[in-house]
């Protein structure tokens, strides 16, 4: 069998949270086809896909998954209805709007519809696909639950999965996945698909990263200004100051000479009649 692209080449997760490498092999007959929930975006849930094989170095999976075996895909009486926090009434064909860096809460209602089997919910994950051709763009980290959820027949349980968005701005199909144990056999439950649209977060003036960028810019400008002063400005200013001091001294000498000249008594401007009167007296 060929390894097919539900988890195709799950390399380092690029997009959401931290990466976990994982491969899946389809267990059904005939060519692989995406589930109706994935293609149609309907409200179906509980779509179960068996899988085998895992990276021996992936501790996240080995913590709750036993040795994998080839199995035929089969229905399990388990449903995982969910909504995205803030989009409780959103239709699967409508777009949930997210910003890069945003932490999204996926709120599940888990139901065990088996008549006898106990279901253990062990971990969460998911896949992000291109909205046009369904190619895998990113994978949500397979995360084991700290406390596994035991669901006896008829039990319900609420579960919240947190997903941090880091994707190229565009439209996607988001499909959450749950990892469960039924009669000690591992299953991956694929919930319904949801259309999402991702945009880059607008920078705020008070954003810490933006403030840091501004600080670095100011420091860089001041550093360049100081360097320019040391290389060229300092000598230029000193030469200008020397010229100013020389000019000031010259002006002072000139002013003194003018003052002395103004103090010299000259009789040329005194009328002759006044001078004759002074002589008579």
C-alpha positions as semicolon CSV with decimal commas, in nm:
position;residue;x (nm);y (nm);z (nm)
1;X;0,000;0,000;0,000
2;X;0,107;0,352;-0,065
3;X;0,129;0,613;0,203
4;X;-0,148;0,855;0,118
5;X;-0,192;1,218;0,185
6;X;-0,433;1,246;0,475
7;X;-0,116;1,292;0,679
8;X;0,101;1,292;0,366
9;X;0,462;1,332;0,458
10;X;0,373;1,488;0,789
11;X;0,704;1,668;0,810
12;X;0,787;1,934;1,060
13;X;0,458;2,103;1,134
14;X;0,461;2,440;0,965
15;X;0,188;2,658;1,090
16;X;0,030;2,567;1,418
17;X;0,199;2,502;1,752
18;X;0,502;2,270;1,768
19;X;0,564;1,997;1,512
20;X;0,522;1,621;1,553
21;X;0,619;1,384;1,273
22;X;0,357;1,118;1,198
23;X;0,260;0,900;0,901
24;X;-0,067;0,728;0,820
25;X;-0,151;0,437;0,594
26;X;-0,501;0,397;0,459
27;X;-0,667;0,070;0,561
28;X;-0,969;0,064;0,329
29;X;-1,026;-0,095;-0,009
30;X;-0,975;0,095;-0,333
31;X;-0,824;0,440;-0,382
32;X;-0,826;0,682;-0,094
33;X;-1,099;0,947;-0,100
34;X;-1,142;1,232;0,148
35;X;-1,440;1,185;0,377
36;X;-1,769;1,365;0,296
37;X;-1,720;1,572;0,609
38;X;-1,393;1,701;0,467
39;X;-1,507;1,762;0,110
40;X;-1,859;1,889;0,172
41;X;-1,792;2,072;0,498
42;X;-2,105;1,911;0,641
43;X;-2,189;1,874;1,009
44;X;-2,092;1,506;1,016
45;X;-1,863;1,394;1,293
46;X;-1,735;1,068;1,425
47;X;-1,564;0,991;1,095
48;X;-1,313;0,722;1,193
49;X;-0,993;0,635;1,009
50;X;-0,763;0,357;1,121
51;X;-0,392;0,404;1,085
52;X;-0,064;0,227;1,134
53;X;0,298;0,321;1,166
54;X;0,456;0,603;1,360
55;X;0,792;0,763;1,400
56;X;0,975;0,569;1,671
57;X;1,114;0,894;1,804
58;X;0,774;1,053;1,850
59;X;0,728;1,032;2,225
60;X;0,403;1,227;2,207
61;X;0,236;0,937;2,025
62;X;0,404;0,651;2,212
63;X;0,273;0,785;2,542
64;X;-0,077;0,671;2,458
65;X;-0,064;0,457;2,144
66;X;0,017;0,083;2,163
67;X;0,178;-0,108;1,877
68;X;-0,002;-0,025;1,553
69;X;-0,154;-0,300;1,339
70;X;-0,318;-0,311;0,996
71;X;-0,695;-0,276;1,028
72;X;-0,993;-0,208;0,808
73;X;-1,160;0,127;0,859
74;X;-1,475;0,073;1,062
75;X;-1,744;0,279;1,230
76;X;-1,715;0,353;1,600
77;X;-2,010;0,483;1,799
78;X;-1,834;0,801;1,903
79;X;-1,916;1,158;1,808
80;X;-1,711;1,471;1,858
81;X;-1,932;1,771;1,794
82;X;-1,744;2,096;1,832
83;X;-1,760;2,470;1,788
84;X;-1,492;2,736;1,779
85;X;-1,511;2,973;2,073
86;X;-1,662;3,297;1,948
87;X;-1,820;3,124;1,647
88;X;-2,080;2,909;1,818
89;X;-2,342;2,941;1,542
90;X;-2,107;2,950;1,243
91;X;-2,198;2,732;0,947
92;X;-1,915;2,499;0,832
93;X;-1,927;2,667;0,490
94;X;-1,883;3,013;0,642
95;X;-1,542;3,148;0,730
96;X;-1,411;3,188;1,083
97;X;-1,172;3,483;1,084
98;X;-0,841;3,451;1,269
99;X;-0,526;3,658;1,314
100;X;-0,177;3,512;1,317
101;X;-0,062;3,459;1,674
102;X;-0,420;3,418;1,798
103;X;-0,494;3,129;2,035
104;X;-0,819;2,957;1,937
105;X;-1,031;2,739;2,167
106;X;-1,194;2,435;2,005
107;X;-1,479;2,328;2,235
108;X;-1,585;1,963;2,191
109;X;-1,884;1,770;2,315
110;X;-1,776;1,406;2,318
111;X;-2,037;1,130;2,324
112;X;-1,987;0,753;2,356
113;X;-2,268;0,589;2,159
114;X;-2,132;0,238;2,196
115;X;-2,356;-0,012;2,374
116;X;-2,078;-0,189;2,561
117;X;-1,737;-0,050;2,470
118;X;-1,551;0,198;2,688
119;X;-1,384;0,476;2,491
120;X;-1,070;0,650;2,612
121;X;-0,994;0,991;2,461
122;X;-0,615;1,015;2,465
123;X;-0,506;1,307;2,249
124;X;-0,589;1,583;2,004
125;X;-0,454;1,694;1,669
126;X;-0,576;1,814;1,334
127;X;-0,492;1,907;0,980
128;X;-0,503;2,231;0,779
129;X;-0,577;2,198;0,407
130;X;-0,582;2,431;0,110
131;X;-0,936;2,545;0,046
132;X;-0,905;2,486;-0,330
133;X;-0,722;2,156;-0,385
134;X;-0,732;2,005;-0,031
135;X;-0,353;1,968;-0,016
136;X;-0,214;1,958;0,337
137;X;-0,066;2,295;0,433
138;X;0,000;2,236;0,803
139;X;-0,070;1,993;1,082
140;X;-0,177;2,062;1,436
141;X;0,055;1,898;1,685
142;X;-0,060;1,562;1,816
143;X;-0,093;1,642;2,184
144;X;-0,160;1,373;2,448
145;X;-0,408;1,474;2,716
146;X;-0,257;1,508;3,062
147;X;-0,561;1,327;3,197
148;X;-0,717;1,082;2,953
149;X;-1,096;1,100;2,933
150;X;-1,287;0,778;3,005
151;X;-1,629;0,755;2,843
152;X;-1,852;0,469;2,946
153;X;-2,145;0,385;2,713
154;X;-2,379;0,685;2,699
155;X;-2,134;0,923;2,867
156;X;-2,074;1,279;2,750
157;X;-1,775;1,498;2,819
158;X;-1,658;1,849;2,733
159;X;-1,305;1,902;2,602
160;X;-1,125;2,223;2,503
161;X;-0,835;2,210;2,257
162;X;-0,616;2,521;2,228
163;X;-0,462;2,597;1,889
164;X;-0,222;2,884;1,818
165;X;-0,246;3,017;1,463
166;X;0,073;3,066;1,259
167;X;-0,011;3,037;0,889
168;X;0,034;3,218;0,561
169;X;-0,254;3,464;0,520
170;X;-0,519;3,291;0,307
171;X;-0,828;3,066;0,329
172;X;-0,805;2,710;0,465
173;X;-1,010;2,407;0,564
174;X;-0,951;2,316;0,928
175;X;-1,026;1,958;1,037
176;X;-0,979;1,869;1,406
177;X;-0,880;1,513;1,493
178;X;-0,910;1,315;1,816
179;X;-0,711;1,007;1,913
180;X;-0,911;0,750;2,104
181;X;-0,886;0,393;2,231
182;X;-1,177;0,152;2,174
183;X;-1,133;-0,190;2,336
184;X;-0,762;-0,108;2,362
185;X;-0,745;-0,047;1,987
186;X;-0,630;0,296;1,862
187;X;-0,854;0,503;1,641
188;X;-0,828;0,849;1,491
189;X;-1,159;1,032;1,484
190;X;-1,184;1,308;1,228
191;X;-1,446;1,573;1,312
192;X;-1,625;1,791;1,060
193;X;-1,432;2,042;0,854
194;X;-1,454;2,419;0,906
195;X;-1,363;2,697;0,667
196;X;-1,123;2,951;0,817
197;X;-0,951;3,264;0,692
198;X;-0,617;3,377;0,835
199;X;-0,478;3,730;0,824
200;X;-0,166;3,890;0,966
201;X;-0,216;4,083;1,287
202;X;-0,199;4,460;1,244
203;X;0,087;4,617;1,436
204;X;-0,019;4,841;1,722
205;X;0,181;5,142;1,839
206;X;0,186;4,994;2,191
207;X;0,269;4,644;2,072
208;X;0,581;4,521;2,262
209;X;0,749;4,400;1,944
210;X;0,675;4,729;1,770
211;X;0,808;4,925;2,069
212;X;1,124;4,715;2,064
213;X;1,163;4,784;1,693
214;X;1,121;5,156;1,755
215;X;1,379;5,145;2,035
216;X;1,629;4,963;1,813
217;X;1,569;5,220;1,539
218;X;1,629;5,514;1,776
219;X;1,945;5,353;1,917
220;X;2,072;5,286;1,563
221;X;2,011;5,647;1,457
222;X;2,185;5,781;1,768
223;X;2,478;5,544;1,711
224;X;2,518;5,657;1,350
225;X;2,492;6,021;1,456
226;X;2,765;5,974;1,718
227;X;2,987;5,793;1,468
228;X;2,939;6,073;1,215
229;X;3,025;6,331;1,481
230;X;3,346;6,150;1,576
231;X;3,457;6,106;1,215
232;X;3,362;6,441;1,062
233;X;3,152;6,663;1,283
234;X;3,396;6,701;1,570
235;X;3,683;6,840;1,358
236;X;3,446;7,063;1,162
237;X;3,290;7,212;1,476
238;X;3,632;7,267;1,636
239;X;3,760;7,448;1,327
240;X;3,451;7,667;1,324
241;X;3,498;7,746;1,693
242;X;3,860;7,846;1,637
243;X;3,755;8,078;1,356
244;X;3,485;8,226;1,578
245;X;3,731;8,290;1,862
246;X;3,975;8,460;1,622
247;X;3,698;8,678;1,486
248;X;3,585;8,766;1,839
249;X;3,935;8,869;1,945
250;X;3,973;9,085;1,632
251;X;3,641;9,252;1,704
252;X;3,744;9,327;2,062
253;X;4,070;9,493;1,948
254;X;3,887;9,697;1,690
255;X;3,632;9,812;1,948
256;X;3,909;9,924;2,186
257;X;4,075;10,131;1,911
258;X;3,748;10,295;1,823
259;X;3,683;10,374;2,188
260;X;4,023;10,541;2,227
261;X;3,974;10,743;1,913
262;X;3,640;10,865;2,041
263;X;3,803;10,985;2,362
264;X;4,063;11,208;2,180
265;X;3,969;11,580;2,220
266;X;3,944;11,770;1,896
267;X;3,881;12,144;1,876
268;X;3,788;12,140;1,514
269;X;3,419;12,116;1,592
270;X;3,414;12,405;1,851
271;X;3,296;12,740;1,712
272;X;3,562;13,020;1,694
273;X;3,347;13,263;1,893
274;X;3,334;13,019;2,182
275;X;3,710;12,976;2,178
276;X;3,768;13,357;2,179
277;X;3,532;13,402;2,475
278;X;3,723;13,137;2,670
279;X;4,055;13,315;2,600
280;X;3,918;13,650;2,726
281;X;3,804;13,498;3,047
